[in-house]
Amino acid sequence: MKLVIGIIKPFKLDAVRDALTAIGVDGLTVSEVRGFGRQRGQTEIYRGAEYGTNLLPKLKLEVVVKDALAEAAVDTIQKHAATGKIGDGKIFLLDVAQAVRIRTGERDELAV
């Protein structure tokens, strides 16, 4: 099993979620996060005053999938989260040693 972690722009969530569902991903976890990458924040204007923010709002998606679906999940997130501009985000792929469904006790791929 693999854990796919995607850091994306918030307005891309619906497109990414719908695309992941279409390829067979049964569930995902979404967290609101803040961070920065190469863009190092941005300048905002509030009531006529300019100020800088160094942590930008992002969404963190976490999906555990069978090994066979991992590359498709990565490709799907990349395709549907991209705007072509700086700050589109990152995708990380990690091995998962074990998964347990709390309700039934099913383990590993059966729990996913």
C-alpha positions, 0 to 999 in steps of 0.5 A: 500500500502507498500513502499519497500526500498532496499539497494543493491550492484550495480551489482545486479540491473539487476537481481533484476529489472528483478525478480521484473518485473516477479512478477508484479511490474510495476515500481521502482525508483533507486538512487545511494547512498553511505553508510556503515553498519557493514563492515565500509568501505573497503581498496582500492589500487590506483596506488600502494597506499593503502587507506581506504574508509568509504562510499561504493557505493550502489543502493537504490531501492524504489517500492510502491506495493499493500499490497498483493504484498509486501511480494513477493517483499521483498522476491524477492529482498532478493533472487536476491540481495544476494551474501552471503557476508557481505555488501549485503544490507538491505530491509525496508518495510513501510506503504504508506498513499496515492499515486497520479498519477500526470498525471491523478489524480488517487489515492492510488492503482489505482495510483500504 
